[in-house]
Amino acid sequence: MSGDTVELLRQRLAVLEPLSIAIDDESQRHAGHAGARDGGHYKITIVAAAFTGQNTVKRHRSVYAAAGDLMHGSIHALSIRALSPDEV
């Protein structure tokens, strides 16, 4: 199921037109955690021109909006590193 979630997340984040994106499933590191039953733990690094001039909060909101309903089911926790191209 986690592979499906990674692919769905990648598809959803495409709306941000990323130059690069890395998604790591860290769910196995959270085994036994109460939230691990209801959704996985993921870490993403995304580089997109859409983040240029945006602060961290606005970037994270853009990622959460793109992820949509995945944040209410398949994803329990999401660690985000969102960069503009000039920050790479």
A tleap script that builds the chain and sets N, CA, C and O, in Angstrom:
source leaprc.protein.ff14SB
mol = sequence {
  NMET SER GLY ASP THR VAL GLU LEU LEU ARG
  GLN ARG LEU ALA VAL LEU GLU PRO LEU SER
  ILE ALA ILE ASP ASP GLU SER GLN ARG HIE
  ALA GLY HIE ALA GLY ALA ARG ASP GLY GLY
  HIE TYR LYS ILE THR ILE VAL ALA ALA ALA
  PHE THR GLY GLN ASN THR VAL LYS ARG HIE
  ARG SER VAL TYR ALA ALA ALA GLY ASP LEU
  MET HIE GLY SER ILE HIE ALA LEU SER ILE
  ARG ALA LEU SER PRO ASP GLU CVAL
}
set mol.1.N position { 0.812 -1.198 0.000 }
set mol.1.CA position { 0.000 0.000 0.000 }
set mol.1.C position { 0.859 1.267 0.000 }
set mol.1.O position { 0.492 2.262 -0.624 }
set mol.2.N position { 2.001 1.236 0.697 }
set mol.2.CA position { 2.814 2.442 0.783 }
set mol.2.C position { 3.375 2.850 -0.576 }
set mol.2.O position { 3.520 4.041 -0.849 }
set mol.3.N position { 3.693 1.877 -1.432 }
set mol.3.CA position { 4.158 2.201 -2.776 }
set mol.3.C position { 3.098 2.939 -3.563 }
set mol.3.O position { 3.400 3.851 -4.332 }
set mol.4.N position { 1.847 2.534 -3.364 }
set mol.4.CA position { 0.729 3.221 -4.006 }
set mol.4.C position { 0.621 4.664 -3.503 }
set mol.4.O position { 0.375 5.586 -4.280 }
set mol.5.N position { 0.808 4.842 -2.199 }
set mol.5.CA position { 0.722 6.181 -1.623 }
set mol.5.C position { 1.829 7.073 -2.156 }
set mol.5.O position { 1.593 8.244 -2.453 }
set mol.6.N position { 3.033 6.533 -2.280 }
set mol.6.CA position { 4.145 7.311 -2.836 }
set mol.6.C position { 3.818 7.744 -4.259 }
set mol.6.O position { 4.045 8.898 -4.623 }
set mol.7.N position { 3.296 6.842 -5.053 }
set mol.7.CA position { 2.963 7.177 -6.442 }
set mol.7.C position { 1.822 8.199 -6.504 }
set mol.7.O position { 1.869 9.136 -7.301 }
set mol.8.N position { 0.807 8.017 -5.670 }
set mol.8.CA position { -0.299 8.988 -5.623 }
set mol.8.C position { 0.203 10.363 -5.207 }
set mol.8.O position { -0.193 11.375 -5.785 }
set mol.9.N position { 1.071 10.399 -4.207 }
set mol.9.CA position { 1.620 11.669 -3.746 }
set mol.9.C position { 2.431 12.324 -4.857 }
set mol.9.O position { 2.330 13.533 -5.066 }
set mol.10.N position { 3.227 11.548 -5.562 }
set mol.10.CA position { 4.022 12.065 -6.680 }
set mol.10.C position { 3.091 12.664 -7.752 }
set mol.10.O position { 3.370 13.733 -8.295 }
set mol.11.N position { 1.996 11.971 -8.045 }
set mol.11.CA position { 1.037 12.461 -9.039 }
set mol.11.C position { 0.385 13.766 -8.583 }
set mol.11.O position { 0.230 14.702 -9.367 }
set mol.12.N position { 0.010 13.814 -7.313 }
set mol.12.CA position { -0.654 15.015 -6.791 }
set mol.12.C position { 0.281 16.218 -6.791 }
set mol.12.O position { -0.140 17.333 -7.096 }
set mol.13.N position { 1.552 15.995 -6.448 }
set mol.13.CA position { 2.516 17.086 -6.372 }
set mol.13.C position { 2.933 17.591 -7.748 }
set mol.13.O position { 3.569 18.639 -7.857 }
set mol.14.N position { 2.581 16.859 -8.789 }
set mol.14.CA position { 2.901 17.282 -10.162 }
set mol.14.C position { 2.278 18.637 -10.484 }
set mol.14.O position { 2.789 19.356 -11.342 }
set mol.15.N position { 1.200 18.993 -9.822 }
set mol.15.CA position { 0.546 20.285 -10.044 }
set mol.15.C position { 1.497 21.445 -9.720 }
set mol.15.O position { 1.322 22.547 -10.239 }
set mol.16.N position { 2.494 21.207 -8.875 }
set mol.16.CA position { 3.474 22.232 -8.519 }
set mol.16.C position { 4.614 22.316 -9.528 }
set mol.16.O position { 5.523 23.134 -9.387 }
set mol.17.N position { 4.556 21.456 -10.551 }
set mol.17.CA position { 5.564 21.400 -11.601 }
set mol.17.C position { 6.984 21.318 -11.037 }
set mol.17.O position { 7.823 22.170 -11.327 }
set mol.18.N position { 7.244 20.293 -10.235 }
set mol.18.CA position { 8.561 20.177 -9.598 }
set mol.18.C position { 9.678 19.918 -10.610 }
set mol.18.O position { 9.500 19.192 -11.588 }
set mol.19.N position { 10.820 20.524 -10.351 }
set mol.19.CA position { 12.021 20.249 -11.134 }
set mol.19.C position { 12.627 18.938 -10.658 }
set mol.19.O position { 13.226 18.192 -11.432 }
set mol.20.N position { 12.458 18.673 -9.361 }
set mol.20.CA position { 12.869 17.386 -8.794 }
set mol.20.C position { 12.019 17.105 -7.565 }
set mol.20.O position { 11.516 18.012 -6.903 }
set mol.21.N position { 11.878 15.821 -7.286 }
set mol.21.CA position { 11.104 15.400 -6.121 }
set mol.21.C position { 11.639 14.057 -5.646 }
set mol.21.O position { 11.869 13.147 -6.442 }
set mol.22.N position { 11.830 13.949 -4.347 }
set mol.22.CA position { 12.241 12.686 -3.726 }
set mol.22.C position { 11.250 12.410 -2.600 }
set mol.22.O position { 10.987 13.276 -1.766 }
set mol.23.N position { 10.706 11.202 -2.586 }
set mol.23.CA position { 9.747 10.810 -1.557 }
set mol.23.C position { 10.262 9.544 -0.897 }
set mol.23.O position { 10.474 8.527 -1.558 }
set mol.24.N position { 10.461 9.615 0.416 }
set mol.24.CA position { 10.925 8.465 1.185 }
set mol.24.C position { 9.807 8.003 2.113 }
set mol.24.O position { 9.216 8.799 2.842 }
set mol.25.N position { 9.531 6.702 2.071 }
set mol.25.CA position { 8.552 6.104 2.975 }
set mol.25.C position { 9.299 5.712 4.249 }
set mol.25.O position { 10.125 4.799 4.236 }
set mol.26.N position { 9.005 6.401 5.337 }
set mol.26.CA position { 9.658 6.140 6.617 }
set mol.26.C position { 8.721 5.437 7.596 }
set mol.26.O position { 8.962 5.444 8.803 }
set mol.27.N position { 7.662 4.835 7.080 }
set mol.27.CA position { 6.648 4.210 7.921 }
set mol.27.C position { 7.219 3.132 8.826 }
set mol.27.O position { 6.814 3.021 9.983 }
set mol.28.N position { 8.156 2.334 8.318 }
set mol.28.CA position { 8.715 1.243 9.104 }
set mol.28.C position { 9.447 1.752 10.342 }
set mol.28.O position { 9.580 1.020 11.322 }
set mol.29.N position { 9.923 2.995 10.313 }
set mol.29.CA position { 10.620 3.577 11.456 }
set mol.29.C position { 9.661 3.989 12.559 }
set mol.29.O position { 10.089 4.346 13.657 }
set mol.30.N position { 8.365 3.941 12.273 }
set mol.30.CA position { 7.357 4.385 13.234 }
set mol.30.C position { 6.424 3.253 13.658 }
set mol.30.O position { 5.332 3.500 14.168 }
set mol.31.N position { 6.854 2.027 13.446 }
set mol.31.CA position { 6.043 0.869 13.841 }
set mol.31.C position { 5.747 0.953 15.334 }
set mol.31.O position { 6.629 1.238 16.144 }
set mol.32.N position { 4.496 0.702 15.678 }
set mol.32.CA position { 4.082 0.771 17.072 }
set mol.32.C position { 3.538 2.129 17.475 }
set mol.32.O position { 2.867 2.247 18.500 }
set mol.33.N position { 3.813 3.141 16.695 }
set mol.33.CA position { 3.276 4.483 16.941 }
set mol.33.C position { 1.780 4.446 16.647 }
set mol.33.O position { 1.359 3.842 15.660 }
set mol.34.N position { 0.990 5.074 17.476 }
set mol.34.CA position { -0.470 5.013 17.341 }
set mol.34.C position { -0.943 5.412 15.944 }
set mol.34.O position { -1.836 4.767 15.396 }
set mol.35.N position { -0.376 6.436 15.371 }
set mol.35.CA position { -0.809 6.904 14.064 }
set mol.35.C position { -0.370 6.021 12.915 }
set mol.35.O position { -0.907 6.126 11.812 }
set mol.36.N position { 0.605 5.146 13.160 }
set mol.36.CA position { 1.137 4.299 12.097 }
set mol.36.C position { 0.089 3.310 11.579 }
set mol.36.O position { 0.218 2.801 10.465 }
set mol.37.N position { -0.931 3.039 12.363 }
set mol.37.CA position { -1.992 2.129 11.921 }
set mol.37.C position { -2.873 2.761 10.861 }
set mol.37.O position { -3.383 2.071 9.978 }
set mol.38.N position { -3.052 4.065 10.945 }
set mol.38.CA position { -4.014 4.743 10.084 }
set mol.38.C position { -3.408 5.378 8.842 }
set mol.38.O position { -4.140 5.754 7.927 }
set mol.39.N position { -2.108 5.503 8.791 }
set mol.39.CA position { -1.469 6.118 7.641 }
set mol.39.C position { 0.035 6.088 7.801 }
set mol.39.O position { 0.555 5.900 8.901 }
set mol.40.N position { 0.725 6.274 6.696 }
set mol.40.CA position { 2.170 6.182 6.709 }
set mol.40.C position { 2.867 7.491 7.031 }
set mol.40.O position { 2.255 8.558 7.084 }
set mol.41.N position { 4.166 7.370 7.243 }
set mol.41.CA position { 5.046 8.503 7.510 }
set mol.41.C position { 5.941 8.687 6.292 }
set mol.41.O position { 6.605 7.745 5.859 }
set mol.42.N position { 5.961 9.882 5.744 }
set mol.42.CA position { 6.710 10.138 4.521 }
set mol.42.C position { 7.562 11.400 4.668 }
set mol.42.O position { 7.224 12.319 5.414 }
set mol.43.N position { 8.665 11.414 3.942 }
set mol.43.CA position { 9.575 12.551 3.922 }
set mol.43.C position { 9.765 12.934 2.462 }
set mol.43.O position { 10.115 12.097 1.630 }
set mol.44.N position { 9.529 14.214 2.156 }
set mol.44.CA position { 9.706 14.645 0.766 }
set mol.44.C position { 10.669 15.825 0.687 }
set mol.44.O position { 10.737 16.671 1.578 }
set mol.45.N position { 11.398 15.843 -0.403 }
set mol.45.CA position { 12.201 17.001 -0.793 }
set mol.45.C position { 11.729 17.348 -2.191 }
set mol.45.O position { 11.790 16.526 -3.105 }
set mol.46.N position { 11.260 18.568 -2.344 }
set mol.46.CA position { 10.707 18.994 -3.627 }
set mol.46.C position { 11.306 20.348 -4.010 }
set mol.46.O position { 11.396 21.260 -3.189 }
set mol.47.N position { 11.705 20.454 -5.257 }
set mol.47.CA position { 12.246 21.702 -5.791 }
set mol.47.C position { 11.305 22.164 -6.896 }
set mol.47.O position { 11.047 21.432 -7.852 }
set mol.48.N position { 10.794 23.386 -6.755 }
set mol.48.CA position { 9.852 23.906 -7.749 }
set mol.48.C position { 9.960 25.425 -7.826 }
set mol.48.O position { 10.145 26.100 -6.814 }
set mol.49.N position { 9.842 25.940 -9.026 }
set mol.49.CA position { 9.854 27.394 -9.221 }
set mol.49.C position { 8.668 28.045 -8.501 }
set mol.49.O position { 8.724 29.223 -8.149 }
set mol.50.N position { 7.610 27.285 -8.286 }
set mol.50.CA position { 6.425 27.804 -7.592 }
set mol.50.C position { 6.748 28.295 -6.182 }
set mol.50.O position { 6.000 29.098 -5.624 }
set mol.51.N position { 7.848 27.825 -5.603 }
set mol.51.CA position { 8.215 28.218 -4.243 }
set mol.51.C position { 9.048 29.503 -4.188 }
set mol.51.O position { 9.326 30.013 -3.103 }
set mol.52.N position { 9.437 30.015 -5.326 }
set mol.52.CA position { 10.254 31.229 -5.364 }
set mol.52.C position { 9.500 32.387 -4.708 }
set mol.52.O position { 8.359 32.681 -5.063 }
set mol.53.N position { 10.155 33.033 -3.753 }
set mol.53.CA position { 9.557 34.172 -3.067 }
set mol.53.C position { 8.560 33.814 -1.981 }
set mol.53.O position { 7.987 34.706 -1.356 }
set mol.54.N position { 8.339 32.523 -1.741 }
set mol.54.CA position { 7.389 32.100 -0.713 }
set mol.54.C position { 8.130 31.742 0.569 }
set mol.54.O position { 9.248 31.229 0.529 }
set mol.55.N position { 7.492 32.018 1.713 }
set mol.55.CA position { 8.072 31.579 2.975 }
set mol.55.C position { 7.748 30.104 3.204 }
set mol.55.O position { 6.982 29.503 2.450 }
set mol.56.N position { 8.327 29.539 4.232 }
set mol.56.CA position { 8.174 28.110 4.516 }
set mol.56.C position { 6.722 27.712 4.725 }
set mol.56.O position { 6.291 26.675 4.221 }
set mol.57.N position { 5.972 28.506 5.448 }
set mol.57.CA position { 4.569 28.176 5.731 }
set mol.57.C position { 3.766 28.096 4.435 }
set mol.57.O position { 2.990 27.162 4.237 }
set mol.58.N position { 3.951 29.064 3.568 }
set mol.58.CA position { 3.207 29.072 2.311 }
set mol.58.C position { 3.593 27.881 1.436 }
set mol.58.O position { 2.738 27.297 0.770 }
set mol.59.N position { 4.865 27.522 1.434 }
set mol.59.CA position { 5.330 26.359 0.667 }
set mol.59.C position { 4.682 25.081 1.193 }
set mol.59.O position { 4.204 24.252 0.419 }
set mol.60.N position { 4.670 24.934 2.507 }
set mol.60.CA position { 4.070 23.736 3.101 }
set mol.60.C position { 2.573 23.687 2.826 }
set mol.60.O position { 2.029 22.615 2.557 }
set mol.61.N position { 1.917 24.805 2.888 }
set mol.61.CA position { 0.482 24.844 2.584 }
set mol.61.C position { 0.224 24.410 1.140 }
set mol.61.O position { -0.760 23.724 0.862 }
set mol.62.N position { 1.102 24.807 0.231 }
set mol.62.CA position { 0.963 24.403 -1.173 }
set mol.62.C position { 1.099 22.894 -1.314 }
set mol.62.O position { 0.353 22.263 -2.063 }
set mol.63.N position { 2.051 22.321 -0.593 }
set mol.63.CA position { 2.261 20.869 -0.641 }
set mol.63.C position { 1.048 20.152 -0.042 }
set mol.63.O position { 0.550 19.190 -0.627 }
set mol.64.N position { 0.573 20.607 1.111 }
set mol.64.CA position { -0.601 19.982 1.737 }
set mol.64.C position { -1.832 20.090 0.838 }
set mol.64.O position { -2.606 19.140 0.728 }
set mol.65.N position { -2.010 21.229 0.205 }
set mol.65.CA position { -3.156 21.403 -0.692 }
set mol.65.C position { -3.069 20.434 -1.871 }
set mol.65.O position { -4.073 19.849 -2.277 }
set mol.66.N position { -1.874 20.269 -2.413 }
set mol.66.CA position { -1.696 19.342 -3.533 }
set mol.66.C position { -1.927 17.896 -3.096 }
set mol.66.O position { -2.499 17.105 -3.848 }
set mol.67.N position { -1.493 17.551 -1.901 }
set mol.67.CA position { -1.674 16.182 -1.392 }
set mol.67.C position { -3.152 15.893 -1.135 }
set mol.67.O position { -3.591 14.746 -1.224 }
set mol.68.N position { -3.902 16.925 -0.820 }
set mol.68.CA position { -5.348 16.792 -0.651 }
set mol.68.C position { -5.775 15.748 0.360 }
set mol.68.O position { -5.272 15.719 1.484 }
set mol.69.N position { -6.698 14.892 -0.036 }
set mol.69.CA position { -7.292 13.908 0.873 }
set mol.69.C position { -6.305 12.841 1.347 }
set mol.69.O position { -6.607 12.113 2.293 }
set mol.70.N position { -5.152 12.733 0.725 }
set mol.70.CA position { -4.148 11.777 1.209 }
set mol.70.C position { -3.734 12.121 2.640 }
set mol.70.O position { -3.353 11.242 3.413 }
set mol.71.N position { -3.811 13.402 2.982 }
set mol.71.CA position { -3.435 13.855 4.318 }
set mol.71.C position { -4.453 13.433 5.375 }
set mol.71.O position { -4.184 13.544 6.571 }
set mol.72.N position { -5.599 12.961 4.951 }
set mol.72.CA position { -6.643 12.550 5.894 }
set mol.72.C position { -6.831 11.043 5.914 }
set mol.72.O position { -7.854 10.556 6.395 }
set mol.73.N position { -5.865 10.299 5.400 }
set mol.73.CA position { -6.013 8.848 5.360 }
set mol.73.C position { -4.695 8.134 5.164 }
set mol.73.O position { -4.135 7.585 6.113 }
set mol.74.N position { -4.200 8.137 3.954 }
set mol.74.CA position { -2.993 7.376 3.614 }
set mol.74.C position { -1.735 7.936 4.254 }
set mol.74.O position { -0.767 7.207 4.469 }
set mol.75.N position { -1.744 9.230 4.558 }
set mol.75.CA position { -0.567 9.872 5.147 }
set mol.75.C position { -0.901 10.338 6.557 }
set mol.75.O position { -1.814 11.137 6.766 }
set mol.76.N position { -0.144 9.822 7.517 }
set mol.76.CA position { -0.301 10.262 8.905 }
set mol.76.C position { 0.644 11.421 9.211 }
set mol.76.O position { 0.281 12.366 9.913 }
set mol.77.N position { 1.868 11.333 8.669 }
set mol.77.CA position { 2.872 12.366 8.917 }
set mol.77.C position { 3.653 12.630 7.638 }
set mol.77.O position { 3.967 11.714 6.879 }
set mol.78.N position { 3.958 13.909 7.417 }
set mol.78.CA position { 4.680 14.299 6.216 }
set mol.78.C position { 5.739 15.330 6.590 }
set mol.78.O position { 5.422 16.422 7.061 }
set mol.79.N position { 6.988 14.970 6.377 }
set mol.79.CA position { 8.102 15.884 6.584 }
set mol.79.C position { 8.409 16.508 5.230 }
set mol.79.O position { 8.609 15.798 4.245 }
set mol.80.N position { 8.447 17.844 5.182 }
set mol.80.CA position { 8.572 18.549 3.903 }
set mol.80.C position { 9.826 19.423 3.886 }
set mol.80.O position { 10.083 20.199 4.807 }
set mol.81.N position { 10.582 19.271 2.826 }
set mol.81.CA position { 11.675 20.198 2.509 }
set mol.81.C position { 11.351 20.731 1.125 }
set mol.81.O position { 11.545 20.041 0.124 }
set mol.82.N position { 10.858 21.957 1.071 }
set mol.82.CA position { 10.429 22.572 -0.190 }
set mol.82.C position { 11.369 23.715 -0.538 }
set mol.82.O position { 11.530 24.659 0.237 }
set mol.83.N position { 11.981 23.623 -1.698 }
set mol.83.CA position { 12.990 24.593 -2.107 }
set mol.83.C position { 12.662 25.211 -3.459 }
set mol.83.O position { 12.028 24.580 -4.305 }
set mol.84.N position { 13.097 26.448 -3.654 }
set mol.84.CA position { 13.038 27.050 -4.975 }
set mol.84.C position { 14.328 26.665 -5.693 }
set mol.84.O position { 15.299 26.284 -5.040 }
set mol.85.N position { 14.359 26.755 -7.008 }
set mol.85.CA position { 15.554 26.339 -7.763 }
set mol.85.C position { 16.833 27.055 -7.328 }
set mol.85.O position { 17.906 26.451 -7.344 }
set mol.86.N position { 16.743 28.322 -6.942 }
set mol.86.CA position { 17.946 29.058 -6.550 }
set mol.86.C position { 18.463 28.676 -5.168 }
set mol.86.O position { 19.541 29.117 -4.768 }
set mol.87.N position { 17.710 27.865 -4.437 }
set mol.87.CA position { 18.135 27.420 -3.098 }
set mol.87.C position { 18.821 26.061 -3.116 }
set mol.87.O position { 19.299 25.589 -2.084 }
set mol.88.N position { 18.870 25.445 -4.265 }
set mol.88.CA position { 19.461 24.107 -4.366 }
set mol.88.C position { 20.965 24.207 -4.411 }
set mol.88.O position { 21.649 23.187 -4.496 }
savepdb mol mol.pdb
quit
